[in-house]
Amino acid sequence: MLKHAYPSDQRFSKDNVRLFCAPVINLFALDAEPILIDHHETEYRVVPAGHQGEHVETYSVDAVESFDHVTAERYEYVPFATFRHRGGMLRHESPERYFHTRVRPGMDGLHETWLILGGHAWESMTDLPEESVSLRVTGTNGMLPRKGLREARLDELAESTPNVAGVRNLIAPTLPLYPPTGDRFQWRVLSHLAPNFLSLMNAEVLRGALALYDWTNDELNRRRLSGILHVSQELLEEVAGGAVDRGVLIEITLDAHAFSGDGDVMLFGELLHRFFELYAEINLFTKLVIVTLPAQARIEWPRSKTQRSPL
């Protein structure tokens, strides 16, 4: 529902509306080749099983399980980022092993995933046993869909697709976005894991923080970020439910010429609204106001409580 009259200079017709459409994501489940852990290496390359030379990359490692050749016992490795492994806070019942992954370009042009293992068990044992590790991963074809498919080329139905007469893609597949690997990117991301919220109340710092999450190298996105002209903040106190809530009013001034229209500004503002919601202090609510120049138009978002974890 439109709150204002639709601009007459932005015309659309029935050709701009499509029914029965759904996004398609090039991801699929598969197993990886077993890895023999001899503890002479710090990381091990993940190779999708049965897909040598088929342009298959590892998108994510979903499950890791090891088999001890001496005791015939099986052990689960949990993702390091979930913090479910044993270590601190006397969580003796938690898994003693964890894993994390690293992605880097390979010699054949594909991106390779490397597995790093660790945990309390590795730190407490004096003689680490030889293990075989099995992995369940999510795979992707990387750049292949973009190179091999064009509009209306994806037109074959799988055998288990009932009640569908036909299918075709409306646009060519988009390019995959890989994590940046240069220019000390990892260190800059680490510095942003626990940011000082008030330090983001600066246009230059905010532009740099948002640029960490833009992996597209797209000129339009760079223009949007450069369109952040000024950032200011004001502390607020509001009474809600018999208590006084503390918050911060964030006002961001944007150059309207850096955006393709009002809808583009609204979408960018919604992104900022979610961004501050995630990174605000846990005892503060946030209210975002966007001011566009030169029209001096104001767009306000409702207050939102942070979704940041206290730990």
Secondary structure as the mmCIF struct_conf table of DSSP 4:
data_model
#
loop_
_struct_conf.conf_type_id
_struct_conf.id
_struct_conf.beg_label_comp_id
_struct_conf.beg_label_asym_id
_struct_conf.beg_label_seq_id
_struct_conf.end_label_comp_id
_struct_conf.end_label_asym_id
_struct_conf.end_label_seq_id
BEND BEND1 LYS A 3 HIS A 4
HELX_LH_PP_P HELX_LH_PP_P1 ALA A 5 PRO A 7
TURN_TY1_P TURN_TY1_P1 SER A 8 ASP A 9
BEND BEND2 GLN A 10 GLN A 10
HELX_RH_3T_P HELX_RH_3T_P1 LYS A 14 ASN A 16
BEND BEND3 LEU A 19 PHE A 20
STRN STRN1 PHE A 28 ASP A 31
STRN STRN2 ALA A 32 ALA A 32
STRN STRN3 ILE A 35 ILE A 37
BEND BEND4 HIS A 39 HIS A 40
BEND BEND5 THR A 42 THR A 42
STRN STRN4 TYR A 44 VAL A 46
STRN STRN5 PRO A 48 PRO A 48
TURN_TY1_P TURN_TY1_P2 ALA A 49 GLY A 50
TURN_TY1_P TURN_TY1_P3 GLN A 52 GLY A 53
BEND BEND6 GLU A 54 GLU A 54
STRN STRN6 GLU A 57 ASP A 68
TURN_TY1_P TURN_TY1_P4 HIS A 69 THR A 71
STRN STRN7 ARG A 74 PRO A 79
HELX_RH_3T_P HELX_RH_3T_P2 PHE A 80 THR A 82
TURN_TY1_P TURN_TY1_P5 PHE A 83 PHE A 83
BEND BEND7 HIS A 85 ARG A 86
BEND BEND8 GLY A 88 GLY A 88
TURN_TY1_P TURN_TY1_P6 MET A 89 LEU A 90
TURN_TY1_P TURN_TY1_P7 HIS A 92 GLU A 93
BEND BEND9 SER A 94 SER A 94
BEND BEND10 GLU A 96 GLU A 96
STRN STRN8 ARG A 97 PRO A 105
TURN_TY1_P TURN_TY1_P8 MET A 107 ASP A 108
BEND BEND11 GLY A 109 LEU A 110
STRN STRN9 HIS A 111 GLY A 118
HELX_RH_AL_P HELX_RH_AL_P1 HIS A 120 SER A 124
BEND BEND12 THR A 126 ASP A 127
HELX_LH_PP_P HELX_LH_PP_P2 LEU A 128 GLU A 130
STRN STRN10 GLU A 131 THR A 140
TURN_TY1_P TURN_TY1_P9 GLY A 142 MET A 143
HELX_RH_AL_P HELX_RH_AL_P2 LEU A 144 GLY A 148
TURN_TY1_P TURN_TY1_P10 GLU A 151 ALA A 152
TURN_TY1_P TURN_TY1_P11 GLU A 159 SER A 160
TURN_TY1_P TURN_TY1_P12 PRO A 162 ASN A 163
BEND BEND13 LEU A 170 ILE A 171
HELX_LH_PP_P HELX_LH_PP_P3 ALA A 172 PRO A 176
HELX_LH_PP_P HELX_LH_PP_P4 TYR A 178 PRO A 180
BEND BEND14 GLY A 182 GLY A 182
TURN_TY1_P TURN_TY1_P13 ASP A 183 ARG A 184
HELX_RH_AL_P HELX_RH_AL_P3 PHE A 185 LEU A 193
BEND BEND15 ALA A 194 ALA A 194
HELX_RH_3T_P HELX_RH_3T_P3 PHE A 197 LEU A 200
BEND BEND16 MET A 201 ASN A 202
HELX_RH_AL_P HELX_RH_AL_P4 ALA A 203 ALA A 211
TURN_TY1_P TURN_TY1_P14 LEU A 212 TYR A 213
BEND BEND17 THR A 216 THR A 216
HELX_RH_AL_P HELX_RH_AL_P5 GLU A 219 SER A 226
TURN_TY1_P TURN_TY1_P15 GLY A 227 GLY A 227
STRN STRN11 ILE A 228 ALA A 240
TURN_TY1_P TURN_TY1_P16 GLY A 241 GLY A 242
STRN STRN12 ALA A 243 ASP A 255
HELX_RH_3T_P HELX_RH_3T_P4 ALA A 256 ALA A 258
BEND BEND18 PHE A 259 GLY A 261
HELX_RH_AL_P HELX_RH_AL_P6 ASP A 262 TYR A 279
BEND BEND19 ALA A 280 ALA A 280
TURN_TY1_P TURN_TY1_P17 ILE A 282 ASN A 283
STRN STRN13 PHE A 285 LEU A 293
TURN_TY1_P TURN_TY1_P18 PRO A 294 GLN A 296
STRN STRN14 ALA A 297 GLU A 300
STRN STRN15 SER A 304 LYS A 305
#
